[in-house]
Amino acid sequence: MLAIELAGGATAAEQVMSRVSLFRSATTLGGVESLVSEPRLSSHQQLTADEQASMGIHEGFLRLSIGLEHVDDLIADLTRALEP
């Protein structure tokens, strides 16, 4: 499990979520495939922005669950998704 917070906030998170191809969007993180989740819009959406922030869940925060794909493919996928 890996968590990242992108400097570009919600816009950057939405960009990465729309650009990854190996990582699948998921509301729960468990399985053999790599998954990505944006907690502020999924698992923690019922909380206010202040409640989310107090828990360290800010705009741009993503959770990644690394699966069985080859590490080079996953790195390439994330690199491509993070390009401006």
N, C-alpha and C positions, 0 to 999 in steps of 0.2 A: 504494500500500500504506500502511496506517495501522495503528498498534498503540495500544491504550488499556489502561490498568489501572484497574479500577473499585474505588473505596474499599470497597465492600461485599463484596469477596472473591468466593469461589466462588458464594455465594448470588446476588450481583448479576450475575455472569457468566451463571449459569443462567437468571436472569430475563430478561436481554437476549436470550439465545439463543432462549428460548421466545416472546418477544414480537415480534421483528422479522418483518416479512412480505415486504419486498422483498429483504432479504439472505437468501441460502440458506446453510444450514449445509454446510460442506465440510471435508474433511481436507487438500486441497491448494488453493492459491489461484491460480487462473489461469482466465481465461475472460472473456466479455463481460458477464456478469451480476455483480452485487455479491455477494460471498461473505463469510462470517464463520466464524472458526475459534477454538476454545479449545485452544491448544497443549498445555496440561497434560493434556488428555484425548484428544489426537489425535497430532500429530507428535512430541511429547516424552513420551508416556505411559510409555515404557519406562525413563525416568530416575526416580531417587528424587526426593522433594520437595526435598532439599538440592541435588541436582545441577541441578534445574530452577531453584531460587532463585539459584544461582550464575550462571546464564545470564540472569537477569532475568525468568524466567517464574514469576510468582507467581499465587496464586488471584486471580481477577478480571481476568486478562490475556486480552485478545482481539485477534485480528488481523483486520483488515477489508481486503478487496480491493474497490476501488471500480470499478464497471462503467459501463455506458453509460446507466443510468437517469438521469432528470433530477435534478439536484442538490437541488432543493426537495423532491422525493419522498423522496430518501435521508435528508435532514435530518429531515423529518417522521417517517420510520420510526424513526430512532434516537432522536429526542426522545420519541416515544411509548413506545419500549422502555425508556428510562431513567427514566420517571416512577415515583415510589414507589407 
